[in-house]
Amino acid sequence: MTDHSYEVSVHWTGDRGTGTSGYRDYGRDHVVHAAGKTDIPGSADPTFRGDRDRWNPEELVVAALAQCHMLSYLHVAVQQGFTVVDYQDRATASLDLHRDGSGELTVATLHPVVTILEADRVADAEAAHGEANRLCFIARSVAFPVHHEATIRVRSTPLAGESSTGAAD
C-alpha cells in the first residue's frame, strides 16, 4: 500500500479593518493555495454573507466528488474495454442546516452524461458507475450517500479523421 499526502493552505483575506468584531463586520473571502497551482478564490455561500463569485466549500466538495467519479469511471471503462469519447456531469448536493447553526451535506447526486462508441456496451457503461463509485476516493470518504443518475449515449458516427474505434486514421 502506498500512502499519499496532500497539503493546501487557506489564507483569510476578509479583514475589513476590525477583524471579527461582529458577524457583519468581516468578509468571508479567502484563498486556497497549493504549491505550483493556481489559487482558488474562496468565500462562504452567499446565504452566509459570502461572495457569489468565489467558490464556497460546499461547491468544492461537490466538484471533488464529480471529478473523482469521472476519473474512476474512465479507469473502469479502460479496464472493461469500452470506449468513452465524451463525459460531462452536473453534480448537485443538499445541505441541511440545524437551529444551532451547524449543518451537513446530506446527499449528493451526480448526473453524468457519457458518450461511448460501442452500442452493444451500453449496459456495461451504465453498470460501470457502481464500480467507479466503489473506487472513488472522495465518495468513499464522505459521510453521506452519493447517487448517480447517468445517461449513456452512443456516438453513431465517428468524427472526421477518426475510425470507428475513435482513433485517428
Secondary structure as UniProt FT lines:
FT   STRAND          9..12
FT   TURN            19..20
FT   TURN            23..24
FT   STRAND          30..33
FT   TURN            35..36
FT   STRAND          40..42
FT   HELIX           46..48
FT   TURN            52..53
FT   HELIX           57..80
FT   STRAND          84..88
FT   STRAND          92..97
FT   TURN            99..100
FT   STRAND          103..110
FT   STRAND          113..116
FT   HELIX           119..121
FT   HELIX           122..135
FT   HELIX           137..141
FT   STRAND          146..148
FT   STRAND          151..154
FT   TURN            160..161
FT   TURN            164..165
//
